Structures are given as structure tokens and as C-alpha cells.
Amino acid sequence: MIRSNKRDTYFCSILACLTMTCLHGSPVKAAAKTWTQQKLALTRKNYIVAIKYPVFTGSNSNLKKLNTKIREIALRQYRDAIKEHSSDRSRSHEPLGEFVATYDVEMVSKKAASLSCNIIDYTPDAATSSAEIQTLNYSLSPFEELKIEDLFKDGVNYKEVLKVVSLANLFATTEDAPSSCTKADGDFENFAIDKHDLVLFFIQDTPNEVIKVFIPIHQIHQLIDDSLVRQLWSEQSIEADEEPALEVKDLKKQLAIIAIGTYSRMINADPSNALAYRERGKWYHELDRAEVGAKDLEEAKRLSPE
């Protein structure tokens, strides 16, 4: 979540937050639309609440369950937002309180569905605006919610894998990677699935913007539970050979090579980046290059004594 105390930048923040930056190649054409859009909206003197969510069409019983689940979540957001904003004071010199939630369908098939929800929330009394991303991922055969830890094989440190790989993709795609996104060490609860990729979401501080990082599934498919790989992604995506796939065997070494290259690019871009030196030093130790790693750790300490 992002919070800003500058009232006069509210509308600029809203416009920026509504912009989704995609760190990927050319956009993939969407499949035939199999849903309609519904809206929950309420306008009062001192606040506005608007939620747009999809309703999937078809006779599939599990899609109907998904529709029920999405509507339950949207209704809860709607009621909570009204309760929160009904106490907002109306001041002529300030914008109205506002809660806007927009659901995007990242992927839907006979076997799975993945959605992201972009939330903009503004409360004049607190003089704050916030941006948030929430995601919903469901297997439709059987119907059950998917968490990020469900995807990976037992014993795979998925947080470490996603931190290294997402950061590498981020810096390979943009010359000016946001500093807030370099700290990709969260729980990765907010993720999505599309036809070819595992999608991770990050929020940068300035400008307020949601960034989507696309991790090609062929790069990590050998780390994912076998029963889910072919359920969620196409055969063509799995067998793509643009770059070697990570394997459970020697995974730490493979990640070390990727991480060292990434942190080296960060250091080349900003030689005063103590975090990059510290992290690179740790990964050099993983490759049994303790002497080189020690030099990086010393430089990190020099740059940032704390």
C-alpha cells in the first residue's frame, strides 16, 4: 500500500495509480471475452464508492461458484467502503472521499481463473490517498483457491526464487528500476496467472504506480508442482526454450549466478548502492567465493555503516 500526505497531488496520484506498467514484451491478445461487467456504485454529498467486477458466463457450475465468491468479496468491499466514508466531512476546498475498485481478468480457462483488483482509496479527513492491489486465483477443477505456496514443489524456497527472478526480470526490462521494487522480499501473496507467465505485482512509491513483472513459466516450471503445471499453463509455454529453465538440482547455484548478475547491474548503475553490495556479497558466498564476497560486504559496510 502507498500513502501520501500531499492533498494537492491527490488527483495526480489517482491517475498514476490507475496506470499499470507491464514489464514484458509485446502485449498478448486477449481471448474471446466470456464475462460481463457489473458495477456497485453509490454517490453521496461527501463520498463516492464504485466497484466494477466481472460475472463469468456459461453453464459451468464451478464458474458459478467463482461468480458467487467474487460478488461476496465485492459486496464486502462496497459495504466496508461506505461505512468508512460515511463519516467523511465534506469540505468545499477538498476532493470528495473516494473508493474505486476495478477487477481485471488476467486469465480464465476451463481449469482456472486469475483476477487482479486495483483499489484506489482517498479519505479527505485523513488527507491521505492509497493504492492497493489484491488478487484472486482459483482452480476450477476442483474449485479451490490457489495460494502462491500451493504452486511450488515441496522443499523449494519459492520466496527466494521469486525474489531473485523477479528482480532480474525487472532490471532486464527497465533502465530505471524503482528502488521500492528492488526490495522484492515479501510473501508474494499478490500474484496472477496468465497464458504464458506467473505475474507478480509491486507498488513503487514515486510515482504511485502498480508494476507487473512477468516471469516466463518455462523459466520456473520445473520448480512448480507437476499436477498444476499443465493445468494452469499451455504446453507451448512450458516448452519454450528462450533460456534455460531453473531446476531443483543445484537451484541455489543457479539463483546465485542470476542474483550476482542482477546486483552487478545495480552497482554499475549506482556505485553507492550499499544494499546491492551486501546482497551480492551474500550470493558470492553461496558460490564458495568467500574472498570476493567479503570485499562486497566490506564495501556495503563502508557505504552504510548502520
TIGUKOL-368779 format. One record per residue (C-alpha): chain; x, y, z. Coordinates in Angstrom, 1 decimal, always signed. Example, Ala and Ser with C-alpha at 12.3 -4.5 7.8 and 13.67 -1.06 7.14 Angstrom:
<rec><chain>A</chain><x>+12.3</x><y>-4.5</y><z>+7.8</z></rec>
<rec><chain>A</chain><x>+13.7</x><y>-1.1</y><z>+7.1</z></rec>
END
This chain:
<rec><chain>A</chain><x>+0.0</x><y>+0.0</y><z>+0.0</z></rec>
<rec><chain>A</chain><x>+1.1</x><y>+3.5</y><z>-0.7</z></rec>
<rec><chain>A</chain><x>+0.3</x><y>+6.5</y><z>+1.4</z></rec>
<rec><chain>A</chain><x>+0.8</x><y>+10.2</y><z>+0.6</z></rec>
<rec><chain>A</chain><x>+0.2</x><y>+13.2</y><z>+2.8</z></rec>
<rec><chain>A</chain><x>+0.1</x><y>+15.7</y><z>-0.1</z></rec>
<rec><chain>A</chain><x>-3.5</x><y>+16.7</y><z>-0.7</z></rec>
<rec><chain>A</chain><x>-2.7</x><y>+18.7</y><z>-3.8</z></rec>
<rec><chain>A</chain><x>-1.2</x><y>+15.7</y><z>-5.5</z></rec>
<rec><chain>A</chain><x>-4.3</x><y>+13.6</y><z>-4.9</z></rec>
<rec><chain>A</chain><x>-5.7</x><y>+13.6</y><z>-8.5</z></rec>
<rec><chain>A</chain><x>-2.2</x><y>+13.1</y><z>-10.0</z></rec>
<rec><chain>A</chain><x>-1.8</x><y>+10.1</y><z>-7.7</z></rec>
<rec><chain>A</chain><x>-5.1</x><y>+8.7</y><z>-8.8</z></rec>
<rec><chain>A</chain><x>-4.2</x><y>+9.0</y><z>-12.4</z></rec>
<rec><chain>A</chain><x>-0.8</x><y>+7.4</y><z>-11.8</z></rec>
<rec><chain>A</chain><x>-2.2</x><y>+4.6</y><z>-9.8</z></rec>
<rec><chain>A</chain><x>-4.7</x><y>+3.8</y><z>-12.5</z></rec>
<rec><chain>A</chain><x>-1.8</x><y>+3.3</y><z>-14.9</z></rec>
<rec><chain>A</chain><x>-0.4</x><y>-0.3</y><z>-14.9</z></rec>
<rec><chain>A</chain><x>+3.1</x><y>-0.7</y><z>-16.1</z></rec>
<rec><chain>A</chain><x>+3.8</x><y>-4.1</y><z>-17.7</z></rec>
<rec><chain>A</chain><x>+7.4</x><y>-5.3</y><z>-17.6</z></rec>
<rec><chain>A</chain><x>+7.0</x><y>-7.7</y><z>-20.5</z></rec>
<rec><chain>A</chain><x>+7.4</x><y>-7.8</y><z>-24.3</z></rec>
<rec><chain>A</chain><x>+4.5</x><y>-7.0</y><z>-26.7</z></rec>
<rec><chain>A</chain><x>+1.1</x><y>-7.4</y><z>-25.1</z></rec>
<rec><chain>A</chain><x>-0.7</x><y>-10.7</y><z>-25.6</z></rec>
<rec><chain>A</chain><x>-4.0</x><y>-10.6</y><z>-27.4</z></rec>
<rec><chain>A</chain><x>-6.9</x><y>-11.4</y><z>-25.1</z></rec>
<rec><chain>A</chain><x>-9.0</x><y>-14.5</y><z>-25.7</z></rec>
<rec><chain>A</chain><x>-12.7</x><y>-14.2</y><z>-26.6</z></rec>
<rec><chain>A</chain><x>-14.5</x><y>-12.5</y><z>-23.7</z></rec>
<rec><chain>A</chain><x>-16.5</x><y>-14.8</y><z>-21.6</z></rec>
<rec><chain>A</chain><x>-17.7</x><y>-12.4</y><z>-18.9</z></rec>
<rec><chain>A</chain><x>-19.8</x><y>-9.3</y><z>-18.5</z></rec>
<rec><chain>A</chain><x>-19.0</x><y>-6.4</y><z>-16.2</z></rec>
<rec><chain>A</chain><x>-21.2</x><y>-5.5</y><z>-13.2</z></rec>
<rec><chain>A</chain><x>-20.9</x><y>-2.4</y><z>-11.1</z></rec>
<rec><chain>A</chain><x>-21.7</x><y>-1.4</y><z>-7.5</z></rec>
<rec><chain>A</chain><x>-21.8</x><y>+2.3</y><z>-7.1</z></rec>
<rec><chain>A</chain><x>-23.0</x><y>+4.9</y><z>-4.6</z></rec>
<rec><chain>A</chain><x>-22.6</x><y>+8.7</y><z>-4.8</z></rec>
<rec><chain>A</chain><x>-23.2</x><y>+10.9</y><z>-1.8</z></rec>
<rec><chain>A</chain><x>-22.5</x><y>+14.5</y><z>-1.0</z></rec>
<rec><chain>A</chain><x>-19.1</x><y>+13.8</y><z>+0.6</z></rec>
<rec><chain>A</chain><x>-18.0</x><y>+10.4</y><z>-0.9</z></rec>
<rec><chain>A</chain><x>-18.1</x><y>+8.1</y><z>-3.9</z></rec>
<rec><chain>A</chain><x>-17.9</x><y>+4.4</y><z>-3.9</z></rec>
<rec><chain>A</chain><x>-17.5</x><y>+2.4</y><z>-7.2</z></rec>
<rec><chain>A</chain><x>-16.6</x><y>-1.2</y><z>-7.7</z></rec>
<rec><chain>A</chain><x>-16.5</x><y>-2.9</y><z>-11.1</z></rec>
<rec><chain>A</chain><x>-16.3</x><y>-6.7</y><z>-11.2</z></rec>
<rec><chain>A</chain><x>-16.7</x><y>-9.5</y><z>-13.8</z></rec>
<rec><chain>A</chain><x>-19.5</x><y>-12.0</y><z>-14.0</z></rec>
<rec><chain>A</chain><x>-18.5</x><y>-15.1</y><z>-16.0</z></rec>
<rec><chain>A</chain><x>-20.9</x><y>-16.6</y><z>-18.5</z></rec>
<rec><chain>A</chain><x>-21.6</x><y>-20.2</y><z>-19.3</z></rec>
<rec><chain>A</chain><x>-23.2</x><y>-23.2</y><z>-17.5</z></rec>
<rec><chain>A</chain><x>-20.0</x><y>-24.4</y><z>-15.8</z></rec>
<rec><chain>A</chain><x>-21.0</x><y>-25.0</y><z>-12.1</z></rec>
<rec><chain>A</chain><x>-17.5</x><y>-24.0</y><z>-10.9</z></rec>
<rec><chain>A</chain><x>-17.7</x><y>-20.7</y><z>-12.8</z></rec>
<rec><chain>A</chain><x>-21.0</x><y>-20.0</y><z>-11.0</z></rec>
<rec><chain>A</chain><x>-19.2</x><y>-20.7</y><z>-7.7</z></rec>
<rec><chain>A</chain><x>-16.5</x><y>-18.3</y><z>-8.8</z></rec>
<rec><chain>A</chain><x>-19.1</x><y>-15.6</y><z>-9.6</z></rec>
<rec><chain>A</chain><x>-20.6</x><y>-16.1</y><z>-6.1</z></rec>
<rec><chain>A</chain><x>-17.1</x><y>-15.7</y><z>-4.5</z></rec>
<rec><chain>A</chain><x>-16.3</x><y>-12.6</y><z>-6.5</z></rec>
<rec><chain>A</chain><x>-19.6</x><y>-11.0</y><z>-5.7</z></rec>
<rec><chain>A</chain><x>-19.2</x><y>-11.7</y><z>-2.0</z></rec>
<rec><chain>A</chain><x>-15.8</x><y>-10.0</y><z>-2.0</z></rec>
<rec><chain>A</chain><x>-17.1</x><y>-7.0</y><z>-4.0</z></rec>
<rec><chain>A</chain><x>-20.1</x><y>-6.6</y><z>-1.7</z></rec>
<rec><chain>A</chain><x>-17.9</x><y>-6.7</y><z>+1.4</z></rec>
<rec><chain>A</chain><x>-15.6</x><y>-4.1</y><z>-0.2</z></rec>
<rec><chain>A</chain><x>-18.6</x><y>-2.0</y><z>-1.0</z></rec>
<rec><chain>A</chain><x>-20.1</x><y>-2.1</y><z>+2.5</z></rec>
<rec><chain>A</chain><x>-16.8</x><y>-1.5</y><z>+4.2</z></rec>
<rec><chain>A</chain><x>-16.1</x><y>+1.5</y><z>+2.0</z></rec>
<rec><chain>A</chain><x>-19.5</x><y>+3.0</y><z>+2.6</z></rec>
<rec><chain>A</chain><x>-19.0</x><y>+2.5</y><z>+6.4</z></rec>
<rec><chain>A</chain><x>-15.6</x><y>+4.1</y><z>+6.3</z></rec>
<rec><chain>A</chain><x>-16.5</x><y>+7.1</y><z>+4.1</z></rec>
<rec><chain>A</chain><x>-19.9</x><y>+7.9</y><z>+5.5</z></rec>
<rec><chain>A</chain><x>-18.1</x><y>+9.7</y><z>+8.3</z></rec>
<rec><chain>A</chain><x>-16.1</x><y>+11.8</y><z>+5.9</z></rec>
<rec><chain>A</chain><x>-16.6</x><y>+15.5</y><z>+6.3</z></rec>
<rec><chain>A</chain><x>-17.5</x><y>+17.4</y><z>+3.2</z></rec>
<rec><chain>A</chain><x>-15.3</x><y>+20.4</y><z>+2.7</z></rec>
<rec><chain>A</chain><x>-15.6</x><y>+22.7</y><z>-0.3</z></rec>
<rec><chain>A</chain><x>-11.9</x><y>+23.1</y><z>-0.8</z></rec>
<rec><chain>A</chain><x>-11.1</x><y>+19.4</y><z>-0.8</z></rec>
<rec><chain>A</chain><x>-11.9</x><y>+16.5</y><z>-3.1</z></rec>
<rec><chain>A</chain><x>-14.7</x><y>+14.1</y><z>-2.1</z></rec>
<rec><chain>A</chain><x>-13.8</x><y>+10.9</y><z>-0.3</z></rec>
<rec><chain>A</chain><x>-13.5</x><y>+8.1</y><z>-2.9</z></rec>
<rec><chain>A</chain><x>-13.2</x><y>+4.3</y><z>-3.1</z></rec>
<rec><chain>A</chain><x>-12.7</x><y>+2.8</y><z>-6.5</z></rec>
<rec><chain>A</chain><x>-12.0</x><y>-0.9</y><z>-7.1</z></rec>
<rec><chain>A</chain><x>-11.6</x><y>-2.3</y><z>-10.6</z></rec>
<rec><chain>A</chain><x>-11.3</x><y>-6.1</y><z>-11.3</z></rec>
<rec><chain>A</chain><x>-9.2</x><y>-7.2</y><z>-14.3</z></rec>
<rec><chain>A</chain><x>-9.4</x><y>-10.8</y><z>-15.6</z></rec>
<rec><chain>A</chain><x>-5.8</x><y>-11.9</y><z>-16.1</z></rec>
<rec><chain>A</chain><x>-6.8</x><y>-15.4</y><z>-17.3</z></rec>
<rec><chain>A</chain><x>-9.8</x><y>-17.7</y><z>-17.4</z></rec>
<rec><chain>A</chain><x>-10.0</x><y>-21.2</y><z>-18.8</z></rec>
<rec><chain>A</chain><x>-11.9</x><y>-24.4</y><z>-18.2</z></rec>
<rec><chain>A</chain><x>-9.5</x><y>-25.2</y><z>-15.4</z></rec>
<rec><chain>A</chain><x>-8.5</x><y>-22.0</y><z>-13.7</z></rec>
<rec><chain>A</chain><x>-9.2</x><y>-18.3</y><z>-13.3</z></rec>
<rec><chain>A</chain><x>-7.0</x><y>-15.4</y><z>-12.2</z></rec>
<rec><chain>A</chain><x>-8.1</x><y>-11.9</y><z>-11.4</z></rec>
<rec><chain>A</chain><x>-6.4</x><y>-8.7</y><z>-10.0</z></rec>
<rec><chain>A</chain><x>-8.2</x><y>-5.9</y><z>-8.3</z></rec>
<rec><chain>A</chain><x>-6.8</x><y>-2.4</y><z>-8.4</z></rec>
<rec><chain>A</chain><x>-8.0</x><y>-0.3</y><z>-5.4</z></rec>
<rec><chain>A</chain><x>-7.8</x><y>+3.5</y><z>-5.0</z></rec>
<rec><chain>A</chain><x>-8.9</x><y>+4.9</y><z>-1.7</z></rec>
<rec><chain>A</chain><x>-9.0</x><y>+8.5</y><z>-0.6</z></rec>
<rec><chain>A</chain><x>-10.2</x><y>+10.0</y><z>+2.7</z></rec>
<rec><chain>A</chain><x>-10.1</x><y>+13.8</y><z>+3.0</z></rec>
<rec><chain>A</chain><x>-10.3</x><y>+13.8</y><z>+6.8</z></rec>
<rec><chain>A</chain><x>-7.0</x><y>+11.9</y><z>+7.0</z></rec>
<rec><chain>A</chain><x>-5.6</x><y>+13.8</y><z>+4.0</z></rec>
<rec><chain>A</chain><x>-4.3</x><y>+10.5</y><z>+2.6</z></rec>
<rec><chain>A</chain><x>-4.6</x><y>+8.5</y><z>-0.6</z></rec>
<rec><chain>A</chain><x>-3.7</x><y>+4.9</y><z>-1.0</z></rec>
<rec><chain>A</chain><x>-3.2</x><y>+2.4</y><z>-3.8</z></rec>
<rec><chain>A</chain><x>-3.5</x><y>-1.3</y><z>-3.3</z></rec>
<rec><chain>A</chain><x>-3.5</x><y>-4.5</y><z>-5.4</z></rec>
<rec><chain>A</chain><x>-5.4</x><y>-7.6</y><z>-4.5</z></rec>
<rec><chain>A</chain><x>-5.5</x><y>-10.9</y><z>-6.5</z></rec>
<rec><chain>A</chain><x>-7.8</x><y>-13.9</y><z>-6.7</z></rec>
<rec><chain>A</chain><x>-6.6</x><y>-17.2</y><z>-8.1</z></rec>
<rec><chain>A</chain><x>-8.8</x><y>-20.3</y><z>-8.3</z></rec>
<rec><chain>A</chain><x>-8.6</x><y>-23.8</y><z>-9.7</z></rec>
<rec><chain>A</chain><x>-11.9</x><y>-24.7</y><z>-11.3</z></rec>
<rec><chain>A</chain><x>-11.3</x><y>-28.4</y><z>-11.3</z></rec>
<rec><chain>A</chain><x>-11.8</x><y>-28.9</y><z>-8.4</z></rec>
<rec><chain>A</chain><x>-13.0</x><y>-25.4</y><z>-7.2</z></rec>
<rec><chain>A</chain><x>-10.5</x><y>-24.1</y><z>-4.7</z></rec>
<rec><chain>A</chain><x>-8.4</x><y>-21.0</y><z>-4.1</z></rec>
<rec><chain>A</chain><x>-4.8</x><y>-21.1</y><z>-5.1</z></rec>
<rec><chain>A</chain><x>-2.1</x><y>-19.6</y><z>-2.9</z></rec>
<rec><chain>A</chain><x>+1.4</x><y>-18.9</y><z>-4.1</z></rec>
<rec><chain>A</chain><x>+2.9</x><y>-21.6</y><z>-1.9</z></rec>
<rec><chain>A</chain><x>+0.5</x><y>-24.1</y><z>-3.5</z></rec>
<rec><chain>A</chain><x>+2.2</x><y>-23.8</y><z>-6.8</z></rec>
<rec><chain>A</chain><x>+5.7</x><y>-24.9</y><z>-5.9</z></rec>
<rec><chain>A</chain><x>+7.1</x><y>-28.3</y><z>-5.2</z></rec>
<rec><chain>A</chain><x>+7.8</x><y>-29.3</y><z>-1.6</z></rec>
<rec><chain>A</chain><x>+11.2</x><y>-28.2</y><z>-0.5</z></rec>
<rec><chain>A</chain><x>+11.5</x><y>-25.3</y><z>-3.0</z></rec>
<rec><chain>A</chain><x>+12.1</x><y>-21.9</y><z>-1.3</z></rec>
<rec><chain>A</chain><x>+9.7</x><y>-20.1</y><z>-3.5</z></rec>
<rec><chain>A</chain><x>+10.3</x><y>-16.7</y><z>-1.8</z></rec>
<rec><chain>A</chain><x>+14.0</x><y>-16.8</y><z>-2.6</z></rec>
<rec><chain>A</chain><x>+13.3</x><y>-18.0</y><z>-6.2</z></rec>
<rec><chain>A</chain><x>+10.7</x><y>-15.2</y><z>-6.8</z></rec>
<rec><chain>A</chain><x>+12.9</x><y>-12.5</y><z>-5.2</z></rec>
<rec><chain>A</chain><x>+15.9</x><y>-13.3</y><z>-7.4</z></rec>
<rec><chain>A</chain><x>+14.0</x><y>-14.0</y><z>-10.7</z></rec>
<rec><chain>A</chain><x>+11.6</x><y>-11.1</y><z>-10.4</z></rec>
<rec><chain>A</chain><x>+14.4</x><y>-8.7</y><z>-9.6</z></rec>
<rec><chain>A</chain><x>+16.4</x><y>-10.0</y><z>-12.6</z></rec>
<rec><chain>A</chain><x>+13.3</x><y>-9.5</y><z>-14.9</z></rec>
<rec><chain>A</chain><x>+12.7</x><y>-6.0</y><z>-13.5</z></rec>
<rec><chain>A</chain><x>+16.2</x><y>-4.8</y><z>-14.2</z></rec>
<rec><chain>A</chain><x>+16.4</x><y>-6.5</y><z>-17.6</z></rec>
<rec><chain>A</chain><x>+13.3</x><y>-4.7</y><z>-18.7</z></rec>
<rec><chain>A</chain><x>+13.8</x><y>-1.1</y><z>-17.5</z></rec>
<rec><chain>A</chain><x>+16.8</x><y>+1.1</y><z>-17.1</z></rec>
<rec><chain>A</chain><x>+15.3</x><y>+3.0</y><z>-14.2</z></rec>
<rec><chain>A</chain><x>+14.0</x><y>+0.3</y><z>-11.9</z></rec>
<rec><chain>A</chain><x>+12.2</x><y>+1.8</y><z>-9.0</z></rec>
<rec><chain>A</chain><x>+14.0</x><y>+1.4</y><z>-5.7</z></rec>
<rec><chain>A</chain><x>+10.9</x><y>+0.2</y><z>-3.9</z></rec>
<rec><chain>A</chain><x>+10.7</x><y>-2.7</y><z>-6.2</z></rec>
<rec><chain>A</chain><x>+14.3</x><y>-3.8</y><z>-5.6</z></rec>
<rec><chain>A</chain><x>+13.1</x><y>-4.9</y><z>-2.1</z></rec>
<rec><chain>A</chain><x>+11.2</x><y>-7.9</y><z>-3.5</z></rec>
<rec><chain>A</chain><x>+11.3</x><y>-9.8</y><z>-0.3</z></rec>
<rec><chain>A</chain><x>+7.6</x><y>-10.0</y><z>+0.7</z></rec>
<rec><chain>A</chain><x>+5.4</x><y>-13.0</y><z>+0.8</z></rec>
<rec><chain>A</chain><x>+4.3</x><y>-12.6</y><z>-2.8</z></rec>
<rec><chain>A</chain><x>+0.6</x><y>-13.2</y><z>-1.9</z></rec>
<rec><chain>A</chain><x>-0.5</x><y>-11.0</y><z>-4.7</z></rec>
<rec><chain>A</chain><x>+0.2</x><y>-12.9</y><z>-7.9</z></rec>
<rec><chain>A</chain><x>-1.7</x><y>-13.8</y><z>-11.1</z></rec>
<rec><chain>A</chain><x>-1.5</x><y>-16.4</y><z>-13.8</z></rec>
<rec><chain>A</chain><x>-1.7</x><y>-15.7</y><z>-17.5</z></rec>
<rec><chain>A</chain><x>-1.3</x><y>-17.9</y><z>-20.5</z></rec>
<rec><chain>A</chain><x>+2.5</x><y>-17.8</y><z>-20.5</z></rec>
<rec><chain>A</chain><x>+3.6</x><y>-16.4</y><z>-17.2</z></rec>
<rec><chain>A</chain><x>+3.5</x><y>-16.1</y><z>-13.5</z></rec>
<rec><chain>A</chain><x>+2.7</x><y>-12.5</y><z>-12.8</z></rec>
<rec><chain>A</chain><x>+3.9</x><y>-10.6</y><z>-9.7</z></rec>
<rec><chain>A</chain><x>+2.8</x><y>-7.2</y><z>-8.5</z></rec>
<rec><chain>A</chain><x>+4.8</x><y>-4.5</y><z>-6.9</z></rec>
<rec><chain>A</chain><x>+3.9</x><y>-0.9</y><z>-5.9</z></rec>
<rec><chain>A</chain><x>+6.5</x><y>+1.8</y><z>-6.2</z></rec>
<rec><chain>A</chain><x>+6.4</x><y>+5.0</y><z>-4.1</z></rec>
<rec><chain>A</chain><x>+7.1</x><y>+7.6</y><z>-6.7</z></rec>
<rec><chain>A</chain><x>+5.1</x><y>+7.9</y><z>-8.9</z></rec>
<rec><chain>A</chain><x>+2.3</x><y>+5.9</y><z>-7.4</z></rec>
<rec><chain>A</chain><x>+2.2</x><y>+3.1</y><z>-9.9</z></rec>
<rec><chain>A</chain><x>+1.5</x><y>-0.7</y><z>-9.9</z></rec>
<rec><chain>A</chain><x>+4.2</x><y>-2.6</y><z>-11.7</z></rec>
<rec><chain>A</chain><x>+3.5</x><y>-6.1</y><z>-13.1</z></rec>
<rec><chain>A</chain><x>+6.6</x><y>-8.3</y><z>-13.5</z></rec>
<rec><chain>A</chain><x>+6.1</x><y>-11.3</y><z>-15.8</z></rec>
<rec><chain>A</chain><x>+8.1</x><y>-14.4</y><z>-15.1</z></rec>
<rec><chain>A</chain><x>+8.0</x><y>-16.8</y><z>-18.1</z></rec>
<rec><chain>A</chain><x>+6.6</x><y>-20.1</y><z>-16.9</z></rec>
<rec><chain>A</chain><x>+9.2</x><y>-22.0</y><z>-18.9</z></rec>
<rec><chain>A</chain><x>+11.9</x><y>-20.5</y><z>-16.7</z></rec>
<rec><chain>A</chain><x>+10.4</x><y>-21.9</y><z>-13.4</z></rec>
<rec><chain>A</chain><x>+8.1</x><y>-24.7</y><z>-14.5</z></rec>
<rec><chain>A</chain><x>+10.4</x><y>-27.5</y><z>-13.1</z></rec>
<rec><chain>A</chain><x>+10.0</x><y>-25.9</y><z>-9.7</z></rec>
<rec><chain>A</chain><x>+6.2</x><y>-26.0</y><z>-9.8</z></rec>
<rec><chain>A</chain><x>+4.0</x><y>-28.9</y><z>-8.7</z></rec>
<rec><chain>A</chain><x>+3.6</x><y>-31.3</y><z>-11.6</z></rec>
<rec><chain>A</chain><x>-0.1</x><y>-31.6</y><z>-11.1</z></rec>
<rec><chain>A</chain><x>-0.6</x><y>-27.8</y><z>-11.5</z></rec>
<rec><chain>A</chain><x>+1.9</x><y>-27.0</y><z>-14.3</z></rec>
<rec><chain>A</chain><x>-0.2</x><y>-28.4</y><z>-17.2</z></rec>
<rec><chain>A</chain><x>-3.5</x><y>-27.4</y><z>-15.5</z></rec>
<rec><chain>A</chain><x>-2.5</x><y>-23.8</y><z>-15.4</z></rec>
<rec><chain>A</chain><x>-0.3</x><y>-23.2</y><z>-18.5</z></rec>
<rec><chain>A</chain><x>-0.2</x><y>-24.3</y><z>-22.1</z></rec>
<rec><chain>A</chain><x>+2.2</x><y>-26.9</y><z>-23.4</z></rec>
<rec><chain>A</chain><x>+3.7</x><y>-24.4</y><z>-25.8</z></rec>
<rec><chain>A</chain><x>+4.5</x><y>-22.0</y><z>-22.9</z></rec>
<rec><chain>A</chain><x>+6.1</x><y>-24.8</y><z>-20.8</z></rec>
<rec><chain>A</chain><x>+8.4</x><y>-26.0</y><z>-23.6</z></rec>
<rec><chain>A</chain><x>+9.6</x><y>-22.5</y><z>-24.7</z></rec>
<rec><chain>A</chain><x>+13.4</x><y>-22.6</y><z>-25.0</z></rec>
<rec><chain>A</chain><x>+14.4</x><y>-18.9</y><z>-24.9</z></rec>
<rec><chain>A</chain><x>+16.5</x><y>-19.5</y><z>-21.8</z></rec>
<rec><chain>A</chain><x>+17.5</x><y>-22.5</y><z>-19.6</z></rec>
<rec><chain>A</chain><x>+14.9</x><y>-23.5</y><z>-17.0</z></rec>
<rec><chain>A</chain><x>+15.7</x><y>-23.5</y><z>-13.3</z></rec>
<rec><chain>A</chain><x>+16.0</x><y>-27.0</y><z>-11.8</z></rec>
<rec><chain>A</chain><x>+15.6</x><y>-28.2</y><z>-8.3</z></rec>
<rec><chain>A</chain><x>+19.1</x><y>-29.8</y><z>-8.5</z></rec>
<rec><chain>A</chain><x>+21.7</x><y>-27.1</y><z>-7.9</z></rec>
<rec><chain>A</chain><x>+19.0</x><y>-24.4</y><z>-7.6</z></rec>
<rec><chain>A</chain><x>+21.0</x><y>-22.4</y><z>-5.1</z></rec>
<rec><chain>A</chain><x>+23.9</x><y>-22.2</y><z>-7.5</z></rec>
<rec><chain>A</chain><x>+21.6</x><y>-21.2</y><z>-10.4</z></rec>
<rec><chain>A</chain><x>+20.0</x><y>-18.5</y><z>-8.3</z></rec>
<rec><chain>A</chain><x>+23.4</x><y>-17.2</y><z>-7.2</z></rec>
<rec><chain>A</chain><x>+24.5</x><y>-16.7</y><z>-10.8</z></rec>
<rec><chain>A</chain><x>+21.3</x><y>-14.8</y><z>-11.6</z></rec>
<rec><chain>A</chain><x>+21.5</x><y>-12.7</y><z>-8.4</z></rec>
<rec><chain>A</chain><x>+25.1</x><y>-11.7</y><z>-8.9</z></rec>
<rec><chain>A</chain><x>+24.5</x><y>-10.6</y><z>-12.4</z></rec>
<rec><chain>A</chain><x>+21.5</x><y>-8.5</y><z>-11.3</z></rec>
<rec><chain>A</chain><x>+23.2</x><y>-6.9</y><z>-8.3</z></rec>
<rec><chain>A</chain><x>+26.2</x><y>-6.1</y><z>-10.5</z></rec>
<rec><chain>A</chain><x>+23.9</x><y>-4.2</y><z>-12.9</z></rec>
<rec><chain>A</chain><x>+22.5</x><y>-2.3</y><z>-9.9</z></rec>
<rec><chain>A</chain><x>+26.0</x><y>-1.4</y><z>-8.8</z></rec>
<rec><chain>A</chain><x>+27.1</x><y>-0.3</y><z>-12.3</z></rec>
<rec><chain>A</chain><x>+24.0</x><y>+2.0</y><z>-12.3</z></rec>
<rec><chain>A</chain><x>+24.6</x><y>+3.3</y><z>-8.8</z></rec>
<rec><chain>A</chain><x>+28.1</x><y>+2.6</y><z>-7.2</z></rec>
<rec><chain>A</chain><x>+26.8</x><y>+3.9</y><z>-3.9</z></rec>
<rec><chain>A</chain><x>+24.1</x><y>+1.2</y><z>-3.5</z></rec>
<rec><chain>A</chain><x>+25.1</x><y>-0.5</y><z>-0.3</z></rec>
<rec><chain>A</chain><x>+22.1</x><y>-2.9</y><z>-0.5</z></rec>
<rec><chain>A</chain><x>+23.3</x><y>-4.2</y><z>-3.8</z></rec>
<rec><chain>A</chain><x>+26.9</x><y>-4.8</y><z>-2.5</z></rec>
<rec><chain>A</chain><x>+25.5</x><y>-6.5</y><z>+0.6</z></rec>
<rec><chain>A</chain><x>+23.3</x><y>-8.9</y><z>-1.3</z></rec>
<rec><chain>A</chain><x>+25.9</x><y>-9.6</y><z>-4.0</z></rec>
<rec><chain>A</chain><x>+28.4</x><y>-10.4</y><z>-1.2</z></rec>
<rec><chain>A</chain><x>+26.0</x><y>-13.0</y><z>+0.3</z></rec>
<rec><chain>A</chain><x>+25.5</x><y>-14.7</y><z>-3.1</z></rec>
<rec><chain>A</chain><x>+29.2</x><y>-14.8</y><z>-3.8</z></rec>
<rec><chain>A</chain><x>+29.5</x><y>-16.9</y><z>-0.5</z></rec>
<rec><chain>A</chain><x>+26.9</x><y>-19.3</y><z>-2.0</z></rec>
<rec><chain>A</chain><x>+29.3</x><y>-19.9</y><z>-4.9</z></rec>
<rec><chain>A</chain><x>+32.2</x><y>-20.5</y><z>-2.4</z></rec>
<rec><chain>A</chain><x>+33.8</x><y>-17.3</y><z>-3.5</z></rec>
<rec><chain>A</chain><x>+34.2</x><y>-16.1</y><z>+0.1</z></rec>
<rec><chain>A</chain><x>+37.1</x><y>-13.7</y><z>-0.6</z></rec>
<rec><chain>A</chain><x>+35.2</x><y>-11.7</y><z>-3.3</z></rec>
<rec><chain>A</chain><x>+32.0</x><y>-11.8</y><z>-1.1</z></rec>
<rec><chain>A</chain><x>+33.9</x><y>-10.4</y><z>+1.9</z></rec>
<rec><chain>A</chain><x>+35.1</x><y>-7.4</y><z>-0.2</z></rec>
<rec><chain>A</chain><x>+31.5</x><y>-6.7</y><z>-1.2</z></rec>
<rec><chain>A</chain><x>+30.3</x><y>-6.9</y><z>+2.4</z></rec>
<rec><chain>A</chain><x>+33.1</x><y>-4.5</y><z>+3.5</z></rec>
<rec><chain>A</chain><x>+32.1</x><y>-2.0</y><z>+0.8</z></rec>
<rec><chain>A</chain><x>+28.5</x><y>-2.3</y><z>+1.9</z></rec>
<rec><chain>A</chain><x>+29.5</x><y>-1.5</y><z>+5.5</z></rec>
<rec><chain>A</chain><x>+31.6</x><y>+1.4</y><z>+4.3</z></rec>
<rec><chain>A</chain><x>+28.7</x><y>+2.9</y><z>+2.3</z></rec>
<rec><chain>A</chain><x>+26.2</x><y>+2.3</y><z>+5.0</z></rec>
<rec><chain>A</chain><x>+27.8</x><y>+1.9</y><z>+8.5</z></rec>
<rec><chain>A</chain><x>+24.5</x><y>+1.2</y><z>+10.1</z></rec>
END
